[in-house]
Amino acid sequence: MCLGIPGEILEINEDQGLRVGKVRFAGITREVCLEYVPEAVKGDFVVVHVGFAIATIDAQEAARTYRILEEFGQTAELAADASQSEHGREVPRRISK
């Protein structure tokens, strides 16, 4: 099964002609390709699959989706990343919007 994880766009940049952004997932920040969601702006929530934002969603849907993923135990990778790199990075937290 393929999963898309909801995250919030913190900033948008261009990298070698591609639209990319920093996206926060439960306190972890990753660079994500935004080419498939040209309408997305800073502050929007997107669904990300293997480093590509594939859809925009509202904050309530992002929070609901994240809760469901937690219930199914599909957020362990994010928690593992956070616990391994607590120094200098944000501590994991739930999406609260």
LOLUMBA-399804 format. One line per field, with one value per atom (N, C-alpha, C): x, y, z; residue number from 1. Coordinates in nm, 2 decimals, padded with zeros to 4 digits. Example, Ala and Ser with C-alpha at 12.3 -4.5 7.8 and 13.67 -1.06 7.14 Angstrom:
# LOLUMBA-399804
px (01.32;01.23;01.32;01.28;01.37;01.29)
py (-00.57;-00.45;-00.33;-00.22;-00.11;00.00)
pz (00.78;00.78;00.78;00.71;00.71;00.79)
resi (1;1;1;2;2;2)
***
This chain:
# LOLUMBA-399804
px (00.08;00.00;00.09;00.05;00.13;00.06;00.13;00.08;00.13;00.04;00.07;00.06;00.16;00.16;00.13;00.04;00.01;00.12;00.15;00.24;00.21;00.27;00.25;00.37;00.34;00.45;00.49;00.63;00.68;00.75;00.81;00.86;00.87;00.88;00.88;01.00;01.07;01.19;01.19;01.29;01.32;01.46;01.47;01.60;01.62;01.71;01.74;01.62;01.53;01.41;01.29;01.31;01.19;01.14;01.01;00.95;00.95;01.02;01.04;01.00;00.98;00.94;00.99;01.00;01.02;00.89;00.86;00.73;00.75;00.67;00.68;00.58;00.63;00.55;00.57;00.47;00.48;00.61;00.66;00.78;00.91;00.90;01.01;01.00;01.11;01.10;01.18;01.12;01.18;01.16;01.25;01.24;01.15;01.05;00.95;00.94;00.92;00.89;00.75;00.72;00.59;00.54;00.61;00.57;00.43;00.38;00.24;00.13;00.17;00.07;00.10;00.10;00.14;00.06;-00.06;-00.15;-00.11;-00.03;00.01;00.09;00.06;00.14;00.18;00.28;00.32;00.20;00.20;00.09;-00.01;-00.01;-00.10;-00.06;-00.15;-00.12;-00.12;-00.03;-00.02;00.00;-00.04;-00.02;00.10;00.20;00.33;00.35;00.39;00.43;00.57;00.66;00.80;00.86;00.84;00.91;00.84;00.72;00.64;00.51;00.48;00.34;00.25;00.14;00.05;-00.09;-00.12;-00.25;-00.24;-00.32;-00.34;-00.47;-00.46;-00.58;-00.59;-00.71;-00.72;-00.67;-00.65;-00.59;-00.66;-00.80;-00.88;-00.86;-00.85;-00.83;-00.69;-00.59;-00.45;-00.45;-00.51;-00.51;-00.59;-00.70;-00.78;-00.69;-00.63;-00.55;-00.43;-00.37;-00.25;-00.30;-00.41;-00.46;-00.49;-00.55;-00.57;-00.44;-00.34;-00.21;-00.15;-00.16;-00.11;-00.18;-00.31;-00.39;-00.34;-00.31;-00.26;-00.11;-00.04;00.10;00.19;00.14;00.21;00.30;00.31;00.39;00.52;00.55;00.67;00.80;00.80;00.92;00.95;00.85;00.86;00.91;00.86;00.90;01.04;01.08;01.22;01.31;01.28;01.37;01.39;01.28;01.28;01.37;01.35;01.42;01.57;01.61;01.75;01.82;01.74;01.80;01.74;01.72;01.66;01.75;01.88;01.97;01.96;01.92;01.92;01.80;01.70;01.58;01.46;01.34;01.22;01.19;01.13;01.07;00.94;00.91;00.78;00.66;00.56;00.44;00.32;00.20;00.09;00.05;-00.01;-00.07;-00.19;-00.20;-00.30;-00.41;-00.39;-00.49;-00.61)
py (-00.12;00.00;00.12;00.22;00.35;00.45;00.52;00.62;00.76;00.85;00.99;01.05;01.13;01.19;01.34;01.39;01.53;01.62;01.73;01.82;01.96;02.06;02.20;02.26;02.34;02.41;02.52;02.53;02.63;02.74;02.70;02.79;02.73;02.81;02.76;02.83;02.75;02.79;02.73;02.76;02.70;02.64;02.51;02.44;02.38;02.44;02.39;02.38;02.49;02.50;02.42;02.36;02.28;02.36;02.36;02.42;02.32;02.36;02.28;02.36;02.29;02.36;02.28;02.35;02.28;02.26;02.13;02.09;02.02;02.06;02.00;01.89;01.78;01.66;01.63;01.66;01.63;01.68;01.79;01.85;01.82;01.73;01.70;01.78;01.84;01.92;01.85;01.84;01.78;01.86;01.85;01.92;01.83;01.89;01.82;01.89;01.81;01.87;01.91;02.03;02.09;02.10;02.04;02.06;02.01;01.91;01.86;01.94;02.03;02.12;02.27;02.31;02.45;02.56;02.52;02.62;02.63;02.55;02.55;02.67;02.72;02.84;02.81;02.89;02.88;02.88;02.79;02.77;02.67;02.63;02.52;02.39;02.29;02.16;02.07;01.98;01.90;01.75;01.66;01.52;01.48;01.42;01.39;01.24;01.20;01.06;01.05;00.98;00.96;01.09;01.20;01.33;01.42;01.38;01.46;01.50;01.63;01.67;01.64;01.56;01.51;01.57;01.64;01.71;01.81;01.91;02.01;01.97;01.99;01.96;02.07;02.08;02.18;02.13;02.22;02.19;02.08;02.09;01.99;01.85;01.84;01.71;01.66;01.75;01.71;01.65;01.72;01.67;01.53;01.52;01.39;01.28;01.31;01.21;01.16;01.26;01.23;01.14;01.17;01.09;00.95;00.93;00.80;00.72;00.79;00.73;00.69;00.77;00.73;00.61;00.60;00.49;00.36;00.37;00.25;00.22;00.31;00.29;00.33;00.42;00.45;00.58;00.63;00.75;00.72;00.59;00.55;00.60;00.61;00.66;00.80;00.88;01.02;01.03;00.96;00.96;00.91;00.81;00.76;00.86;00.93;01.04;01.14;01.18;01.29;01.24;01.12;01.08;01.06;01.03;01.01;01.15;01.25;01.38;01.49;01.47;01.57;01.69;01.67;01.79;01.87;01.99;02.08;02.07;01.99;01.98;01.98;02.01;02.01;01.88;01.88;01.75;01.72;01.60;01.57;01.62;01.67;01.71;01.68;01.68;01.65;01.78;01.76;01.87;01.92;02.05;02.09;02.18;02.21;02.30;02.22)
pz (00.00;00.00;00.00;-00.08;-00.08;00.01;00.08;00.18;00.14;00.15;00.14;00.28;00.32;00.45;00.44;00.53;00.52;00.59;00.53;00.58;00.54;00.62;00.60;00.53;00.42;00.35;00.43;00.46;00.54;00.45;00.34;00.24;00.10;00.00;-00.14;-00.20;-00.28;-00.35;-00.49;-00.57;-00.69;-00.69;-00.74;-00.74;-00.87;-00.95;-01.08;-01.17;-01.16;-01.24;-01.19;-01.08;-01.02;-00.89;-00.88;-00.76;-00.65;-00.54;-00.42;-00.30;-00.19;-00.07;00.06;00.17;00.29;00.35;00.39;00.44;00.57;00.67;00.81;00.82;00.87;00.90;01.05;01.13;01.28;01.34;01.30;01.36;01.28;01.18;01.10;00.97;00.92;00.80;00.69;00.57;00.46;00.34;00.24;00.11;00.02;-00.04;-00.12;-00.25;-00.36;-00.49;-00.50;-00.54;-00.55;-00.69;-00.79;-00.93;-00.96;-00.89;-00.91;-00.85;-00.77;-00.70;-00.72;-00.84;-00.87;-00.80;-00.75;-00.68;-00.54;-00.48;-00.34;-00.31;-00.19;-00.14;00.00;00.05;00.19;00.29;00.38;00.48;00.44;00.31;00.27;00.32;00.32;00.36;00.23;00.22;00.10;00.15;00.06;00.08;00.00;00.07;00.01;00.00;-00.11;-00.14;-00.20;-00.14;-00.18;-00.23;-00.15;-00.18;-00.28;-00.32;-00.42;-00.35;-00.35;-00.31;-00.42;-00.39;-00.49;-00.49;-00.38;-00.36;-00.25;-00.26;-00.15;-00.08;00.06;00.14;00.24;00.31;00.41;00.54;00.64;00.77;00.84;00.84;00.91;00.85;00.72;00.65;00.68;00.69;00.72;00.86;00.96;01.10;01.11;01.04;01.04;00.98;00.87;00.80;00.89;00.95;01.04;01.16;01.22;01.33;01.28;01.16;01.11;01.09;01.03;01.01;01.14;01.25;01.38;01.43;01.42;01.46;01.40;01.27;01.20;01.21;01.29;01.32;01.20;01.11;00.99;01.01;01.13;01.15;01.22;01.24;01.31;01.25;01.12;01.05;01.09;01.09;01.13;01.28;01.37;01.51;01.52;01.45;01.45;01.40;01.29;01.24;01.35;01.42;01.52;01.64;01.69;01.81;01.78;01.66;01.62;01.60;01.58;01.55;01.64;01.76;01.85;01.86;01.85;01.87;01.74;01.75;01.64;01.55;01.58;01.51;01.60;01.54;01.62;01.68;01.79;01.85;01.79;01.76;01.69;01.77;01.69;01.75;01.66;01.71;01.62;01.55;01.43;01.36;01.44;01.47;01.56;01.50;01.37;01.30;01.26)
resi (1;1;1;2;2;2;3;3;3;4;4;4;5;5;5;6;6;6;7;7;7;8;8;8;9;9;9;10;10;10;11;11;11;12;12;12;13;13;13;14;14;14;15;15;15;16;16;16;17;17;17;18;18;18;19;19;19;20;20;20;21;21;21;22;22;22;23;23;23;24;24;24;25;25;25;26;26;26;27;27;27;28;28;28;29;29;29;30;30;30;31;31;31;32;32;32;33;33;33;34;34;34;35;35;35;36;36;36;37;37;37;38;38;38;39;39;39;40;40;40;41;41;41;42;42;42;43;43;43;44;44;44;45;45;45;46;46;46;47;47;47;48;48;48;49;49;49;50;50;50;51;51;51;52;52;52;53;53;53;54;54;54;55;55;55;56;56;56;57;57;57;58;58;58;59;59;59;60;60;60;61;61;61;62;62;62;63;63;63;64;64;64;65;65;65;66;66;66;67;67;67;68;68;68;69;69;69;70;70;70;71;71;71;72;72;72;73;73;73;74;74;74;75;75;75;76;76;76;77;77;77;78;78;78;79;79;79;80;80;80;81;81;81;82;82;82;83;83;83;84;84;84;85;85;85;86;86;86;87;87;87;88;88;88;89;89;89;90;90;90;91;91;91;92;92;92;93;93;93;94;94;94;95;95;95;96;96;96;97;97;97)
***
